[in-house]
Amino acid sequence: MIAYLFIILGLVFIFFGTLGIIRFPDIYTRLQTSSKCDAAGAVALLVGLMIREGLDSLSLRILLILVFLLLTNPVASHAIARSAAIRGIKPWRKKKKG
């Protein structure tokens, strides 16, 4: 039961991350929501799978995937944001009325 709660929680995080990609106006805010929510969702999802499988070699592989994901996600997000900044993409600003 706890494993399925983690899996559902992970899917909810991933859903909201996807919704943020659709709703937010520029690359920087989209990148922030996708990296944070997808990392949290993947962690919850993989922890749920580890709990469901029990302690065996598959859980060890899932743990290695989890560590790899937690190491590479921030690096990839930073590289994308830096590339956008180098290309001159400015952050979105709300236009003043008047």
N, C-alpha and C positions, 0 to 999 in steps of 0.2 A: 504494500500500500504506500509506503514512504517513497519507494522508487518511482511509482507512477505520479506522485505529487511533484517530485523533482522534474520529471519529464514534462508534465503539464506546465510547471512554472517556467521551464526553459522555452517551451513553445510560446508562452505568453510574452516573454521577453523578446523573442525573435519576431513575433508578430508586431509588437510596438516599435521595434527597430525598423522594420520594413515600412510601417506606417509613417515613421519619422522621415525616412528617405523620400517618400512620396510627398509629404506635406511641407517640409522645410524648404526655404527659398534659395539657398546657395550651397556650394560644395562644402564649406567649412562646417555649417550646422548639420548637413546631411552626413558628413564624415564622422562627426562627433556622435550622433545618435546611432549610426550604424556600428561604429566600433565598440561603443559601450554596451549597447543592448545586445548585440550579437555575441560579444564575449561573455556577458552574464548569462545569456540564454544557452550558449554552447556549454558553459561550465555546469549549469544546472542540468542540462540534458545528459551530458556525459557522466556526471555524478549519479544521476538516476539510473543510467545503464550499468554503471559499476555496482551499484547496490543491488540491482536486479540480477546481475550475473553471479554475484558472490565473489569470493576471493579465489581467483584462478588466473591462468595466463592471459585470458581475454581482458580481464580487469587491468592487468599490468599494461597491456597494449593501449587500452583506453586512457589510462593515466599518462602514458607517454604522449599520446595525441593531445591530451589536455595541457600538458606542460608545453609542448610545441606551440599550441594555439596561443597560450598566454604569453609566450615569448615573441611570437611573430606578429600578433595583431597590433600592438602599439607601434612596432617598427614600420609596418606597412601603412598604418594610418598617418604616421609622421611623414613618411616618404611621399604619400599622395598630397598631403597638405603643403609640404615644402615645394613640391613640383607646381602646385597651383599658385603659390606665392611667387615663385620664380617667373612663372608665365605672366604675372601681373593681374591675376584675378583678385578683385577687391571683395571684401566681405560685404554682404547685403546690409543696407541701411534703410530704415523706414523713412520714406519721403515726408517732409513736413507739408502740411496743408497751409495754403495761404498765399 
